[in-house]
Amino acid sequence: MARVRCITEMGMGVDVHGRDATKAAKRAVSDAIRHSSLGFVRLFGKTAHDMFVDVVIGVPNPEGVDTSAVAKELPYGTVTVKAVKGGLEIPAESGGDAILIAQCGRDREPRRQQVMRW
């Protein structure tokens, strides 16, 4: 059965010093989940653990994101994390450091039970 998007959340995370894409990505995920409560999953006879959670992180250097570490920021569901080119890097005036901004978008869908017929 096809999955159906039930909620989309967005967040932003920043690493002010160090250009740490994983740190910024984790903060973006944290920002996204702090603004919602998903009581509707009970309507499907499910719990939050039954969801699929697909995360897309936009950062200037997607290869620098530890997607496993980012996935651990999500307390529920079957989580997938994909890092893509995006976000923003603001160089310091001296050129030695930069502010790295990551953007997060995530979709959540409850798992549906498959009906088997004999």
FENKAPE-V724100 format. One record per run of one state. SS is the DSSP state (A for helix, B for strand, O for the rest). FROM is the first residue (numbers start at 1). TO is the last residue. Records with the same first field share a line. If there is no record, write none. Layout:
SS=FROM-TO / FROM-TO
This chain:
O=1-6 / 16-20 / 34-38 / 45-47 / 60-61 / 65-66 / 72-77 / 86-87 / 92-97 / 111-118
B=7-15 / 51-59 / 78-85 / 88-91 / 98-110
A=21-33 / 39-44 / 48-50 / 62-64 / 67-71
